[in-house]
Amino acid sequence: MGIFSRRQTAAVAPPPTADTDGFAARAATPAATLDPGLRALTGRWTIDRPHSRIGFSVRHAMVTTVRGAFPDYDSTLYFDGARPTESRAEIVIRVASVDTGVEQRDAHLVGKDFFDVRRYPEMTFRSTSTVHESDESFRMTGDLTIRGTTRPVELQLDYLGAVVDPFGFERAGFDGTTTIDRRDWGLVYNQRLEAGGSMVSEKVRLQFDISAIRSS
């Protein structure tokens, strides 16, 4: 998500810190070391799908990497620039939208061997906590649900900056990454190679390249 320069952070007046987005409010202690510009970003945001990517990468046949994305999803984000522990996210992904650039491979992924979309049409991520680690880096913990199984994951989340675009939309950029073992969510299908190893790695890297627009 290297779309925004940190030097472009927009100087907009911060909205009230009260949470009006329907999430339950929680007490938190302000982080004194945060960039003051982050305070202006407090509020609700939505991921701009045409300029964002929720994707994954996985090693194939031990020698190459297959990359894919899920272009169809809904998102609700709340960012608190003064109290990062109040920040949270929810993303609901329609798994049938998976796109790796190869139709035959995509058809295999949505079938019973992998996502089984007829029984489990959605994948969800719901954050449970957010911690400011250093500078513009955060750690977001949340529950990831795939094929009806929910397990905790930790995202390394980096703030890339904010800007008002030529159309008057206030945008903020974030990079999020984590690596999971797909077997923990019941994605156990595989083929063994004659030379040893697996056709598809059990380790999958998830990537959240986010361009978010402030919600009205």
Buried (B, 14 or more C-beta within 10 A) or exposed (E): BEBBEBEBBBEEEBBEBEBEBEBEEEEBEBBEEBBEBBBBBBBBBBBBBEBBBBBBBBBBBEEEEBBBBBBBBBBBBBBBBBBBBBBBBBBBBBBBBBBBEEEEBBEBBBEEEBBBBEEBEBBBBBBEBBBBEEEBEBBBBBBBBBBEEEEEBEBBBBBBBBBBEEEEEBBBBBBBEBEBEBEBBBBEBBEEEEEEEBEBBBEBBBBBBBBBBBEE
